[in-house]
Amino acid sequence: MMSGADTSVRVSRETLEQLEHLRQAFNVRTADETIRKLIRERRSRSLARIFGSGKGIVTPFTEADRLDSHD
């Protein structure tokens, strides 16, 4: 786990330019906020893909859905 202290990360100039474009598009103040926003969006999409495959199609189980196994 990383500490809360500032850390330097080396990236290419091209990556830095792309990060700056995203910073402006996301309307955030810092590269750190941009990266955090990207992480949140990626996490949300991944979780939606994993847990949302039946979203809007599958309905919750009801008592009527139970199989009567005791004749």
mmCIF file as Biopython writes it, N, C-alpha, C and O atoms, coordinates in Angstrom:
data_model
#
loop_
_atom_site.group_PDB
_atom_site.id
_atom_site.type_symbol
_atom_site.label_atom_id
_atom_site.label_alt_id
_atom_site.label_comp_id
_atom_site.label_asym_id
_atom_site.label_entity_id
_atom_site.label_seq_id
_atom_site.pdbx_PDB_ins_code
_atom_site.Cartn_x
_atom_site.Cartn_y
_atom_site.Cartn_z
_atom_site.occupancy
_atom_site.B_iso_or_equiv
_atom_site.auth_seq_id
_atom_site.auth_asym_id
_atom_site.pdbx_PDB_model_num
ATOM 1   N N  . MET A ? 1  ? 0.856   -1.174  0.000   1.0 0.0 1  A 1 
ATOM 2   C CA . MET A ? 1  ? 0.000   0.000   0.000   1.0 0.0 1  A 1 
ATOM 3   C C  . MET A ? 1  ? 0.902   1.239   0.000   1.0 0.0 1  A 1 
ATOM 4   O O  . MET A ? 1  ? 1.906   1.282   0.711   1.0 0.0 1  A 1 
ATOM 5   N N  . MET A ? 2  ? 0.542   2.229   -0.791  1.0 0.0 2  A 1 
ATOM 6   C CA . MET A ? 2  ? 1.333   3.451   -0.876  1.0 0.0 2  A 1 
ATOM 7   C C  . MET A ? 2  ? 0.949   4.399   0.258   1.0 0.0 2  A 1 
ATOM 8   O O  . MET A ? 2  ? -0.202  4.425   0.694   1.0 0.0 2  A 1 
ATOM 9   N N  . SER A ? 3  ? 1.901   5.158   0.720   1.0 0.0 3  A 1 
ATOM 10  C CA . SER A ? 3  ? 1.623   6.140   1.766   1.0 0.0 3  A 1 
ATOM 11  C C  . SER A ? 3  ? 1.010   7.390   1.152   1.0 0.0 3  A 1 
ATOM 12  O O  . SER A ? 3  ? 0.940   7.513   -0.071  1.0 0.0 3  A 1 
ATOM 13  N N  . GLY A ? 4  ? 0.572   8.301   1.979   1.0 0.0 4  A 1 
ATOM 14  C CA . GLY A ? 4  ? -0.047  9.525   1.511   1.0 0.0 4  A 1 
ATOM 15  C C  . GLY A ? 4  ? 0.943   10.579  1.061   1.0 0.0 4  A 1 
ATOM 16  O O  . GLY A ? 4  ? 0.544   11.660  0.627   1.0 0.0 4  A 1 
ATOM 17  N N  . ALA A ? 5  ? 2.243   10.278  1.158   1.0 0.0 5  A 1 
ATOM 18  C CA . ALA A ? 5  ? 3.268   11.243  0.770   1.0 0.0 5  A 1 
ATOM 19  C C  . ALA A ? 5  ? 3.281   11.422  -0.739  1.0 0.0 5  A 1 
ATOM 20  O O  . ALA A ? 5  ? 2.866   10.533  -1.484  1.0 0.0 5  A 1 
ATOM 21  N N  . ASP A ? 6  ? 3.758   12.571  -1.182  1.0 0.0 6  A 1 
ATOM 22  C CA . ASP A ? 6  ? 3.894   12.820  -2.613  1.0 0.0 6  A 1 
ATOM 23  C C  . ASP A ? 6  ? 4.931   11.881  -3.204  1.0 0.0 6  A 1 
ATOM 24  O O  . ASP A ? 6  ? 5.952   11.585  -2.583  1.0 0.0 6  A 1 
ATOM 25  N N  . THR A ? 7  ? 4.652   11.422  -4.409  1.0 0.0 7  A 1 
ATOM 26  C CA . THR A ? 7  ? 5.547   10.516  -5.110  1.0 0.0 7  A 1 
ATOM 27  C C  . THR A ? 7  ? 5.699   10.999  -6.532  1.0 0.0 7  A 1 
ATOM 28  O O  . THR A ? 7  ? 4.732   11.464  -7.135  1.0 0.0 7  A 1 
ATOM 29  N N  . SER A ? 8  ? 6.883   10.898  -7.073  1.0 0.0 8  A 1 
ATOM 30  C CA . SER A ? 8  ? 7.120   11.257  -8.460  1.0 0.0 8  A 1 
ATOM 31  C C  . SER A ? 8  ? 6.954   10.042  -9.347  1.0 0.0 8  A 1 
ATOM 32  O O  . SER A ? 8  ? 7.316   8.926   -8.973  1.0 0.0 8  A 1 
ATOM 33  N N  . VAL A ? 9  ? 6.400   10.272  -10.531 1.0 0.0 9  A 1 
ATOM 34  C CA . VAL A ? 9  ? 6.224   9.206   -11.506 1.0 0.0 9  A 1 
ATOM 35  C C  . VAL A ? 9  ? 6.765   9.718   -12.835 1.0 0.0 9  A 1 
ATOM 36  O O  . VAL A ? 9  ? 6.454   10.833  -13.253 1.0 0.0 9  A 1 
ATOM 37  N N  . ARG A ? 10 ? 7.569   8.906   -13.487 1.0 0.0 10 A 1 
ATOM 38  C CA . ARG A ? 10 ? 8.154   9.307   -14.764 1.0 0.0 10 A 1 
ATOM 39  C C  . ARG A ? 10 ? 7.263   8.819   -15.902 1.0 0.0 10 A 1 
ATOM 40  O O  . ARG A ? 10 ? 6.974   7.627   -15.999 1.0 0.0 10 A 1 
ATOM 41  N N  . VAL A ? 11 ? 6.829   9.737   -16.760 1.0 0.0 11 A 1 
ATOM 42  C CA . VAL A ? 11 ? 6.017   9.397   -17.930 1.0 0.0 11 A 1 
ATOM 43  C C  . VAL A ? 11 ? 6.608   10.084  -19.157 1.0 0.0 11 A 1 
ATOM 44  O O  . VAL A ? 11 ? 7.370   11.044  -19.037 1.0 0.0 11 A 1 
ATOM 45  N N  . SER A ? 12 ? 6.256   9.591   -20.319 1.0 0.0 12 A 1 
ATOM 46  C CA . SER A ? 12 ? 6.751   10.196  -21.551 1.0 0.0 12 A 1 
ATOM 47  C C  . SER A ? 12 ? 6.053   11.542  -21.779 1.0 0.0 12 A 1 
ATOM 48  O O  . SER A ? 12 ? 5.022   11.825  -21.168 1.0 0.0 12 A 1 
ATOM 49  N N  . ARG A ? 13 ? 6.615   12.353  -22.649 1.0 0.0 13 A 1 
ATOM 50  C CA . ARG A ? 13 ? 6.004   13.645  -22.972 1.0 0.0 13 A 1 
ATOM 51  C C  . ARG A ? 13 ? 4.634   13.448  -23.617 1.0 0.0 13 A 1 
ATOM 52  O O  . ARG A ? 13 ? 3.708   14.224  -23.379 1.0 0.0 13 A 1 
ATOM 53  N N  . GLU A ? 14 ? 4.516   12.408  -24.431 1.0 0.0 14 A 1 
ATOM 54  C CA . GLU A ? 14 ? 3.244   12.117  -25.086 1.0 0.0 14 A 1 
ATOM 55  C C  . GLU A ? 14 ? 2.166   11.785  -24.045 1.0 0.0 14 A 1 
ATOM 56  O O  . GLU A ? 14 ? 1.033   12.254  -24.144 1.0 0.0 14 A 1 
ATOM 57  N N  . THR A ? 15 ? 2.527   10.986  -23.067 1.0 0.0 15 A 1 
ATOM 58  C CA . THR A ? 15 ? 1.581   10.639  -22.001 1.0 0.0 15 A 1 
ATOM 59  C C  . THR A ? 15 ? 1.209   11.873  -21.204 1.0 0.0 15 A 1 
ATOM 60  O O  . THR A ? 15 ? 0.048   12.051  -20.837 1.0 0.0 15 A 1 
ATOM 61  N N  . LEU A ? 16 ? 2.173   12.715  -20.938 1.0 0.0 16 A 1 
ATOM 62  C CA . LEU A ? 16 ? 1.916   13.957  -20.201 1.0 0.0 16 A 1 
ATOM 63  C C  . LEU A ? 16 ? 0.956   14.854  -20.976 1.0 0.0 16 A 1 
ATOM 64  O O  . LEU A ? 16 ? 0.063   15.462  -20.385 1.0 0.0 16 A 1 
ATOM 65  N N  . GLU A ? 17 ? 1.133   14.942  -22.296 1.0 0.0 17 A 1 
ATOM 66  C CA . GLU A ? 17 ? 0.232   15.751  -23.131 1.0 0.0 17 A 1 
ATOM 67  C C  . GLU A ? 17 ? -1.187  15.176  -23.095 1.0 0.0 17 A 1 
ATOM 68  O O  . GLU A ? 17 ? -2.158  15.924  -22.981 1.0 0.0 17 A 1 
ATOM 69  N N  . GLN A ? 18 ? -1.304  13.854  -23.192 1.0 0.0 18 A 1 
ATOM 70  C CA . GLN A ? 18 ? -2.620  13.223  -23.147 1.0 0.0 18 A 1 
ATOM 71  C C  . GLN A ? 18 ? -3.280  13.444  -21.783 1.0 0.0 18 A 1 
ATOM 72  O O  . GLN A ? 18 ? -4.485  13.681  -21.697 1.0 0.0 18 A 1 
ATOM 73  N N  . LEU A ? 19 ? -2.494  13.366  -20.746 1.0 0.0 19 A 1 
ATOM 74  C CA . LEU A ? 19 ? -3.002  13.597  -19.393 1.0 0.0 19 A 1 
ATOM 75  C C  . LEU A ? 19 ? -3.497  15.034  -19.243 1.0 0.0 19 A 1 
ATOM 76  O O  . LEU A ? 19 ? -4.521  15.279  -18.605 1.0 0.0 19 A 1 
ATOM 77  N N  . GLU A ? 20 ? -2.785  15.959  -19.819 1.0 0.0 20 A 1 
ATOM 78  C CA . GLU A ? 20 ? -3.193  17.368  -19.774 1.0 0.0 20 A 1 
ATOM 79  C C  . GLU A ? 20 ? -4.496  17.583  -20.543 1.0 0.0 20 A 1 
ATOM 80  O O  . GLU A ? 20 ? -5.361  18.331  -20.087 1.0 0.0 20 A 1 
ATOM 81  N N  . HIS A ? 21 ? -4.649  16.942  -21.696 1.0 0.0 21 A 1 
ATOM 82  C CA . HIS A ? 21 ? -5.902  17.052  -22.461 1.0 0.0 21 A 1 
ATOM 83  C C  . HIS A ? 21 ? -7.076  16.481  -21.660 1.0 0.0 21 A 1 
ATOM 84  O O  . HIS A ? 21 ? -8.162  17.062  -21.636 1.0 0.0 21 A 1 
ATOM 85  N N  . LEU A ? 22 ? -6.849  15.357  -21.018 1.0 0.0 22 A 1 
ATOM 86  C CA . LEU A ? 22 ? -7.898  14.763  -20.184 1.0 0.0 22 A 1 
ATOM 87  C C  . LEU A ? 22 ? -8.208  15.642  -18.983 1.0 0.0 22 A 1 
ATOM 88  O O  . LEU A ? 22 ? -9.370  15.777  -18.599 1.0 0.0 22 A 1 
ATOM 89  N N  . ARG A ? 23 ? -7.185  16.240  -18.385 1.0 0.0 23 A 1 
ATOM 90  C CA . ARG A ? 23 ? -7.397  17.136  -17.248 1.0 0.0 23 A 1 
ATOM 91  C C  . ARG A ? 23 ? -8.346  18.254  -17.634 1.0 0.0 23 A 1 
ATOM 92  O O  . ARG A ? 23 ? -9.261  18.592  -16.883 1.0 0.0 23 A 1 
ATOM 93  N N  . GLN A ? 24 ? -8.125  18.826  -18.806 1.0 0.0 24 A 1 
ATOM 94  C CA . GLN A ? 24 ? -8.988  19.911  -19.285 1.0 0.0 24 A 1 
ATOM 95  C C  . GLN A ? 24 ? -10.389 19.400  -19.607 1.0 0.0 24 A 1 
ATOM 96  O O  . GLN A ? 24 ? -11.378 20.058  -19.285 1.0 0.0 24 A 1 
ATOM 97  N N  . ALA A ? 25 ? -10.480 18.238  -20.237 1.0 0.0 25 A 1 
ATOM 98  C CA . ALA A ? 25 ? -11.782 17.667  -20.594 1.0 0.0 25 A 1 
ATOM 99  C C  . ALA A ? 25 ? -12.593 17.318  -19.355 1.0 0.0 25 A 1 
ATOM 100 O O  . ALA A ? 25 ? -13.809 17.507  -19.335 1.0 0.0 25 A 1 
ATOM 101 N N  . PHE A ? 26 ? -11.926 16.808  -18.314 1.0 0.0 26 A 1 
ATOM 102 C CA . PHE A ? 26 ? -12.608 16.444  -17.075 1.0 0.0 26 A 1 
ATOM 103 C C  . PHE A ? 26 ? -12.874 17.661  -16.200 1.0 0.0 26 A 1 
ATOM 104 O O  . PHE A ? 26 ? -13.618 17.582  -15.223 1.0 0.0 26 A 1 
ATOM 105 N N  . ASN A ? 27 ? -12.263 18.783  -16.556 1.0 0.0 27 A 1 
ATOM 106 C CA . ASN A ? 27 ? -12.420 20.021  -15.801 1.0 0.0 27 A 1 
ATOM 107 C C  . ASN A ? 27 ? -11.982 19.839  -14.344 1.0 0.0 27 A 1 
ATOM 108 O O  . ASN A ? 27 ? -12.706 20.195  -13.414 1.0 0.0 27 A 1 
ATOM 109 N N  . VAL A ? 28 ? -10.782 19.279  -14.169 1.0 0.0 28 A 1 
ATOM 110 C CA . VAL A ? 28 ? -10.206 19.113  -12.839 1.0 0.0 28 A 1 
ATOM 111 C C  . VAL A ? 28 ? -8.930  19.933  -12.769 1.0 0.0 28 A 1 
ATOM 112 O O  . VAL A ? 28 ? -8.408  20.387  -13.787 1.0 0.0 28 A 1 
ATOM 113 N N  . ARG A ? 29 ? -8.435  20.116  -11.548 1.0 0.0 29 A 1 
ATOM 114 C CA . ARG A ? 29 ? -7.308  21.017  -11.353 1.0 0.0 29 A 1 
ATOM 115 C C  . ARG A ? 29 ? -5.937  20.384  -11.528 1.0 0.0 29 A 1 
ATOM 116 O O  . ARG A ? 29 ? -4.999  21.059  -11.951 1.0 0.0 29 A 1 
ATOM 117 N N  . THR A ? 30 ? -5.803  19.101  -11.210 1.0 0.0 30 A 1 
ATOM 118 C CA . THR A ? 30 ? -4.468  18.509  -11.196 1.0 0.0 30 A 1 
ATOM 119 C C  . THR A ? 30 ? -4.429  17.185  -11.959 1.0 0.0 30 A 1 
ATOM 120 O O  . THR A ? 30 ? -5.458  16.575  -12.249 1.0 0.0 30 A 1 
ATOM 121 N N  . ALA A ? 31 ? -3.204  16.766  -12.273 1.0 0.0 31 A 1 
ATOM 122 C CA . ALA A ? 31 ? -3.002  15.470  -12.910 1.0 0.0 31 A 1 
ATOM 123 C C  . ALA A ? 31 ? -3.439  14.356  -11.960 1.0 0.0 31 A 1 
ATOM 124 O O  . ALA A ? 31 ? -3.967  13.337  -12.405 1.0 0.0 31 A 1 
ATOM 125 N N  . ASP A ? 32 ? -3.227  14.539  -10.671 1.0 0.0 32 A 1 
ATOM 126 C CA . ASP A ? 32 ? -3.636  13.548  -9.690  1.0 0.0 32 A 1 
ATOM 127 C C  . ASP A ? 32 ? -5.150  13.335  -9.731  1.0 0.0 32 A 1 
ATOM 128 O O  . ASP A ? 32 ? -5.616  12.196  -9.710  1.0 0.0 32 A 1 
ATOM 129 N N  . GLU A ? 33 ? -5.914  14.419  -9.787  1.0 0.0 33 A 1 
ATOM 130 C CA . GLU A ? 33 ? -7.375  14.310  -9.878  1.0 0.0 33 A 1 
ATOM 131 C C  . GLU A ? 33 ? -7.780  13.609  -11.174 1.0 0.0 33 A 1 
ATOM 132 O O  . GLU A ? 33 ? -8.726  12.821  -11.190 1.0 0.0 33 A 1 
ATOM 133 N N  . THR A ? 34 ? -7.068  13.895  -12.246 1.0 0.0 34 A 1 
ATOM 134 C CA . THR A ? 34 ? -7.352  13.263  -13.536 1.0 0.0 34 A 1 
ATOM 135 C C  . THR A ? 34 ? -7.151  11.757  -13.448 1.0 0.0 34 A 1 
ATOM 136 O O  . THR A ? 34 ? -8.000  10.987  -13.897 1.0 0.0 34 A 1 
ATOM 137 N N  . ILE A ? 35 ? -6.048  11.342  -12.878 1.0 0.0 35 A 1 
ATOM 138 C CA . ILE A ? 35 ? -5.744  9.917   -12.748 1.0 0.0 35 A 1 
ATOM 139 C C  . ILE A ? 35 ? -6.770  9.235   -11.849 1.0 0.0 35 A 1 
ATOM 140 O O  . ILE A ? 35 ? -7.217  8.127   -12.148 1.0 0.0 35 A 1 
ATOM 141 N N  . ARG A ? 36 ? -7.143  9.883   -10.760 1.0 0.0 36 A 1 
ATOM 142 C CA . ARG A ? 36 ? -8.143  9.309   -9.854  1.0 0.0 36 A 1 
ATOM 143 C C  . ARG A ? 36 ? -9.489  9.145   -10.558 1.0 0.0 36 A 1 
ATOM 144 O O  . ARG A ? 36 ? -10.174 8.141   -10.370 1.0 0.0 36 A 1 
ATOM 145 N N  . LYS A ? 37 ? -9.860  10.127  -11.362 1.0 0.0 37 A 1 
ATOM 146 C CA . LYS A ? 37 ? -11.116 10.054  -12.112 1.0 0.0 37 A 1 
ATOM 147 C C  . LYS A ? 37 ? -11.069 8.904   -13.110 1.0 0.0 37 A 1 
ATOM 148 O O  . LYS A ? 37 ? -12.048 8.171   -13.250 1.0 0.0 37 A 1 
ATOM 149 N N  . LEU A ? 38 ? -9.961  8.737   -13.797 1.0 0.0 38 A 1 
ATOM 150 C CA . LEU A ? 38 ? -9.804  7.628   -14.738 1.0 0.0 38 A 1 
ATOM 151 C C  . LEU A ? 38 ? -9.925  6.283   -14.022 1.0 0.0 38 A 1 
ATOM 152 O O  . LEU A ? 38 ? -10.562 5.363   -14.535 1.0 0.0 38 A 1 
ATOM 153 N N  . ILE A ? 39 ? -9.328  6.165   -12.860 1.0 0.0 39 A 1 
ATOM 154 C CA . ILE A ? 39 ? -9.392  4.927   -12.083 1.0 0.0 39 A 1 
ATOM 155 C C  . ILE A ? 39 ? -10.831 4.639   -11.670 1.0 0.0 39 A 1 
ATOM 156 O O  . ILE A ? 39 ? -11.295 3.506   -11.806 1.0 0.0 39 A 1 
ATOM 157 N N  . ARG A ? 40 ? -11.548 5.654   -11.164 1.0 0.0 40 A 1 
ATOM 158 C CA . ARG A ? 40 ? -12.943 5.468   -10.754 1.0 0.0 40 A 1 
ATOM 159 C C  . ARG A ? 40 ? -13.812 5.019   -11.926 1.0 0.0 40 A 1 
ATOM 160 O O  . ARG A ? 40 ? -14.629 4.109   -11.785 1.0 0.0 40 A 1 
ATOM 161 N N  . GLU A ? 41 ? -13.632 5.664   -13.092 1.0 0.0 41 A 1 
ATOM 162 C CA . GLU A ? 41 ? -14.425 5.307   -14.266 1.0 0.0 41 A 1 
ATOM 163 C C  . GLU A ? 41 ? -14.122 3.886   -14.718 1.0 0.0 41 A 1 
ATOM 164 O O  . GLU A ? 41 ? -15.036 3.132   -15.051 1.0 0.0 41 A 1 
ATOM 165 N N  . ARG A ? 42 ? -12.859 3.519   -14.731 1.0 0.0 42 A 1 
ATOM 166 C CA . ARG A ? 42 ? -12.470 2.160   -15.137 1.0 0.0 42 A 1 
ATOM 167 C C  . ARG A ? 42 ? -13.037 1.121   -14.165 1.0 0.0 42 A 1 
ATOM 168 O O  . ARG A ? 42 ? -13.539 0.078   -14.583 1.0 0.0 42 A 1 
ATOM 169 N N  . ARG A ? 43 ? -12.952 1.414   -12.877 1.0 0.0 43 A 1 
ATOM 170 C CA . ARG A ? 43 ? -13.485 0.498   -11.870 1.0 0.0 43 A 1 
ATOM 171 C C  . ARG A ? 43 ? -14.989 0.335   -12.039 1.0 0.0 43 A 1 
ATOM 172 O O  . ARG A ? 43 ? -15.504 -0.780  -11.960 1.0 0.0 43 A 1 
ATOM 173 N N  . SER A ? 44 ? -15.696 1.433   -12.272 1.0 0.0 44 A 1 
ATOM 174 C CA . SER A ? 44 ? -17.142 1.386   -12.450 1.0 0.0 44 A 1 
ATOM 175 C C  . SER A ? 44 ? -17.521 0.548   -13.667 1.0 0.0 44 A 1 
ATOM 176 O O  . SER A ? 44 ? -18.437 -0.272  -13.602 1.0 0.0 44 A 1 
ATOM 177 N N  . ARG A ? 45 ? -16.816 0.757   -14.775 1.0 0.0 45 A 1 
ATOM 178 C CA . ARG A ? 45 ? -17.100 -0.014  -15.992 1.0 0.0 45 A 1 
ATOM 179 C C  . ARG A ? 45 ? -16.830 -1.496  -15.790 1.0 0.0 45 A 1 
ATOM 180 O O  . ARG A ? 45 ? -17.597 -2.342  -16.250 1.0 0.0 45 A 1 
ATOM 181 N N  . SER A ? 46 ? -15.743 -1.806  -15.103 1.0 0.0 46 A 1 
ATOM 182 C CA . SER A ? 46 ? -15.401 -3.208  -14.853 1.0 0.0 46 A 1 
ATOM 183 C C  . SER A ? 46 ? -16.453 -3.875  -13.977 1.0 0.0 46 A 1 
ATOM 184 O O  . SER A ? 46 ? -16.888 -4.990  -14.264 1.0 0.0 46 A 1 
ATOM 185 N N  . LEU A ? 47 ? -16.861 -3.195  -12.909 1.0 0.0 47 A 1 
ATOM 186 C CA . LEU A ? 47 ? -17.879 -3.755  -12.018 1.0 0.0 47 A 1 
ATOM 187 C C  . LEU A ? 47 ? -19.220 -3.890  -12.731 1.0 0.0 47 A 1 
ATOM 188 O O  . LEU A ? 47 ? -19.938 -4.867  -12.516 1.0 0.0 47 A 1 
ATOM 189 N N  . ALA A ? 48 ? -19.560 -2.934  -13.564 1.0 0.0 48 A 1 
ATOM 190 C CA . ALA A ? 48 ? -20.815 -3.010  -14.312 1.0 0.0 48 A 1 
ATOM 191 C C  . ALA A ? 48 ? -20.785 -4.197  -15.266 1.0 0.0 48 A 1 
ATOM 192 O O  . ALA A ? 48 ? -21.800 -4.870  -15.449 1.0 0.0 48 A 1 
ATOM 193 N N  . ARG A ? 49 ? -19.658 -4.453  -15.860 1.0 0.0 49 A 1 
ATOM 194 C CA . ARG A ? 49 ? -19.529 -5.576  -16.788 1.0 0.0 49 A 1 
ATOM 195 C C  . ARG A ? 49 ? -19.645 -6.900  -16.040 1.0 0.0 49 A 1 
ATOM 196 O O  . ARG A ? 49 ? -20.263 -7.844  -16.532 1.0 0.0 49 A 1 
ATOM 197 N N  . ILE A ? 50 ? -19.052 -6.967  -14.857 1.0 0.0 50 A 1 
ATOM 198 C CA . ILE A ? 50 ? -19.078 -8.203  -14.074 1.0 0.0 50 A 1 
ATOM 199 C C  . ILE A ? 50 ? -20.456 -8.453  -13.471 1.0 0.0 50 A 1 
ATOM 200 O O  . ILE A ? 50 ? -20.987 -9.558  -13.580 1.0 0.0 50 A 1 
ATOM 201 N N  . PHE A ? 51 ? -21.032 -7.449  -12.845 1.0 0.0 51 A 1 
ATOM 202 C CA . PHE A ? 51 ? -22.272 -7.632  -12.093 1.0 0.0 51 A 1 
ATOM 203 C C  . PHE A ? 51 ? -23.517 -7.203  -12.845 1.0 0.0 51 A 1 
ATOM 204 O O  . PHE A ? 51 ? -24.630 -7.467  -12.392 1.0 0.0 51 A 1 
ATOM 205 N N  . GLY A ? 52 ? -23.354 -6.555  -13.972 1.0 0.0 52 A 1 
ATOM 206 C CA . GLY A ? 52 ? -24.518 -6.013  -14.663 1.0 0.0 52 A 1 
ATOM 207 C C  . GLY A ? 52 ? -24.900 -6.732  -15.930 1.0 0.0 52 A 1 
ATOM 208 O O  . GLY A ? 52 ? -25.608 -6.167  -16.763 1.0 0.0 52 A 1 
ATOM 209 N N  . SER A ? 53 ? -24.451 -7.972  -16.106 1.0 0.0 53 A 1 
ATOM 210 C CA . SER A ? 53 ? -24.719 -8.665  -17.362 1.0 0.0 53 A 1 
ATOM 211 C C  . SER A ? 53 ? -26.204 -8.911  -17.593 1.0 0.0 53 A 1 
ATOM 212 O O  . SER A ? 53 ? -26.637 -8.975  -18.743 1.0 0.0 53 A 1 
ATOM 213 N N  . GLY A ? 54 ? -26.997 -9.050  -16.535 1.0 0.0 54 A 1 
ATOM 214 C CA . GLY A ? 54 ? -28.425 -9.279  -16.691 1.0 0.0 54 A 1 
ATOM 215 C C  . GLY A ? 54 ? -29.269 -8.086  -16.307 1.0 0.0 54 A 1 
ATOM 216 O O  . GLY A ? 54 ? -30.487 -8.195  -16.165 1.0 0.0 54 A 1 
ATOM 217 N N  . LYS A ? 55 ? -28.630 -6.958  -16.141 1.0 0.0 55 A 1 
ATOM 218 C CA . LYS A ? 55 ? -29.331 -5.758  -15.684 1.0 0.0 55 A 1 
ATOM 219 C C  . LYS A ? 55 ? -30.447 -5.389  -16.671 1.0 0.0 55 A 1 
ATOM 220 O O  . LYS A ? 55 ? -30.211 -5.255  -17.872 1.0 0.0 55 A 1 
ATOM 221 N N  . GLY A ? 56 ? -31.652 -5.229  -16.146 1.0 0.0 56 A 1 
ATOM 222 C CA . GLY A ? 56 ? -32.784 -4.877  -16.982 1.0 0.0 56 A 1 
ATOM 223 C C  . GLY A ? 56 ? -33.442 -6.076  -17.642 1.0 0.0 56 A 1 
ATOM 224 O O  . GLY A ? 56 ? -34.512 -5.945  -18.236 1.0 0.0 56 A 1 
ATOM 225 N N  . ILE A ? 57 ? -32.814 -7.247  -17.547 1.0 0.0 57 A 1 
ATOM 226 C CA . ILE A ? 57 ? -33.344 -8.461  -18.163 1.0 0.0 57 A 1 
ATOM 227 C C  . ILE A ? 57 ? -33.810 -9.435  -17.086 1.0 0.0 57 A 1 
ATOM 228 O O  . ILE A ? 57 ? -34.915 -9.974  -17.157 1.0 0.0 57 A 1 
ATOM 229 N N  . VAL A ? 58 ? -32.972 -9.650  -16.107 1.0 0.0 58 A 1 
ATOM 230 C CA . VAL A ? 58 ? -33.253 -10.598 -15.037 1.0 0.0 58 A 1 
ATOM 231 C C  . VAL A ? 58 ? -34.005 -9.886  -13.923 1.0 0.0 58 A 1 
ATOM 232 O O  . VAL A ? 58 ? -33.618 -8.800  -13.491 1.0 0.0 58 A 1 
ATOM 233 N N  . THR A ? 59 ? -35.094 -10.518 -13.461 1.0 0.0 59 A 1 
ATOM 234 C CA . THR A ? 59 ? -35.863 -9.937  -12.359 1.0 0.0 59 A 1 
ATOM 235 C C  . THR A ? 59 ? -35.518 -10.662 -11.063 1.0 0.0 59 A 1 
ATOM 236 O O  . THR A ? 59 ? -35.053 -11.801 -11.108 1.0 0.0 59 A 1 
ATOM 237 N N  . PRO A ? 60 ? -35.731 -10.041 -9.925  1.0 0.0 60 A 1 
ATOM 238 C CA . PRO A ? 60 ? -35.440 -10.697 -8.644  1.0 0.0 60 A 1 
ATOM 239 C C  . PRO A ? 60 ? -36.319 -11.939 -8.464  1.0 0.0 60 A 1 
ATOM 240 O O  . PRO A ? 60 ? -37.438 -11.998 -8.973  1.0 0.0 60 A 1 
ATOM 241 N N  . PHE A ? 61 ? -35.804 -12.915 -7.745  1.0 0.0 61 A 1 
ATOM 242 C CA . PHE A ? 61 ? -36.580 -14.118 -7.450  1.0 0.0 61 A 1 
ATOM 243 C C  . PHE A ? 61 ? -37.730 -13.769 -6.509  1.0 0.0 61 A 1 
ATOM 244 O O  . PHE A ? 61 ? -37.616 -12.888 -5.657  1.0 0.0 61 A 1 
ATOM 245 N N  . THR A ? 62 ? -38.840 -14.484 -6.687  1.0 0.0 62 A 1 
ATOM 246 C CA . THR A ? 62 ? -39.998 -14.316 -5.806  1.0 0.0 62 A 1 
ATOM 247 C C  . THR A ? 62 ? -40.326 -15.670 -5.188  1.0 0.0 62 A 1 
ATOM 248 O O  . THR A ? 62 ? -39.727 -16.684 -5.545  1.0 0.0 62 A 1 
ATOM 249 N N  . GLU A ? 63 ? -41.263 -15.679 -4.274  1.0 0.0 63 A 1 
ATOM 250 C CA . GLU A ? 63 ? -41.684 -16.927 -3.651  1.0 0.0 63 A 1 
ATOM 251 C C  . GLU A ? 63 ? -42.247 -17.894 -4.698  1.0 0.0 63 A 1 
ATOM 252 O O  . GLU A ? 63 ? -42.091 -19.108 -4.566  1.0 0.0 63 A 1 
ATOM 253 N N  . ALA A ? 64 ? -42.888 -17.371 -5.714  1.0 0.0 64 A 1 
ATOM 254 C CA . ALA A ? 64 ? -43.470 -18.199 -6.777  1.0 0.0 64 A 1 
ATOM 255 C C  . ALA A ? 64 ? -42.394 -18.906 -7.606  1.0 0.0 64 A 1 
ATOM 256 O O  . ALA A ? 64 ? -42.689 -19.890 -8.286  1.0 0.0 64 A 1 
ATOM 257 N N  . ASP A ? 65 ? -41.164 -18.424 -7.560  1.0 0.0 65 A 1 
ATOM 258 C CA . ASP A ? 65 ? -40.070 -19.033 -8.316  1.0 0.0 65 A 1 
ATOM 259 C C  . ASP A ? 65 ? -39.518 -20.290 -7.658  1.0 0.0 65 A 1 
ATOM 260 O O  . ASP A ? 65 ? -38.772 -21.038 -8.289  1.0 0.0 65 A 1 
ATOM 261 N N  . ARG A ? 66 ? -39.871 -20.531 -6.407  1.0 0.0 66 A 1 
ATOM 262 C CA . ARG A ? 66 ? -39.347 -21.707 -5.692  1.0 0.0 66 A 1 
ATOM 263 C C  . ARG A ? 66 ? -39.916 -22.997 -6.297  1.0 0.0 66 A 1 
ATOM 264 O O  . ARG A ? 66 ? -41.082 -23.062 -6.688  1.0 0.0 66 A 1 
ATOM 265 N N  . LEU A ? 67 ? -39.072 -23.997 -6.358  1.0 0.0 67 A 1 
ATOM 266 C CA . LEU A ? 67 ? -39.518 -25.310 -6.808  1.0 0.0 67 A 1 
ATOM 267 C C  . LEU A ? 67 ? -40.109 -26.062 -5.623  1.0 0.0 67 A 1 
ATOM 268 O O  . LEU A ? 67 ? -39.544 -26.054 -4.529  1.0 0.0 67 A 1 
ATOM 269 N N  . ASP A ? 68 ? -41.213 -26.691 -5.839  1.0 0.0 68 A 1 
ATOM 270 C CA . ASP A ? 68 ? -41.830 -27.482 -4.778  1.0 0.0 68 A 1 
ATOM 271 C C  . ASP A ? 68 ? -41.261 -28.879 -4.844  1.0 0.0 68 A 1 
ATOM 272 O O  . ASP A ? 68 ? -41.674 -29.673 -5.689  1.0 0.0 68 A 1 
ATOM 273 N N  . SER A ? 69 ? -40.322 -29.199 -3.971  1.0 0.0 69 A 1 
ATOM 274 C CA . SER A ? 69 ? -39.668 -30.490 -3.988  1.0 0.0 69 A 1 
ATOM 275 C C  . SER A ? 69 ? -40.288 -31.460 -2.992  1.0 0.0 69 A 1 
ATOM 276 O O  . SER A ? 69 ? -39.876 -32.618 -2.925  1.0 0.0 69 A 1 
ATOM 277 N N  . HIS A ? 70 ? -41.260 -31.014 -2.224  1.0 0.0 70 A 1 
ATOM 278 C CA . HIS A ? 70 ? -41.923 -31.869 -1.237  1.0 0.0 70 A 1 
ATOM 279 C C  . HIS A ? 70 ? -43.323 -32.209 -1.740  1.0 0.0 70 A 1 
ATOM 280 O O  . HIS A ? 70 ? -44.236 -31.392 -1.618  1.0 0.0 70 A 1 
ATOM 281 N N  . ASP A ? 71 ? -43.506 -33.397 -2.302  1.0 0.0 71 A 1 
ATOM 282 C CA . ASP A ? 71 ? -44.812 -33.781 -2.845  1.0 0.0 71 A 1 
ATOM 283 C C  . ASP A ? 71 ? -45.735 -34.314 -1.803  1.0 0.0 71 A 1 
ATOM 284 O O  . ASP A ? 71 ? -46.870 -34.678 -2.112  1.0 0.0 71 A 1 
#
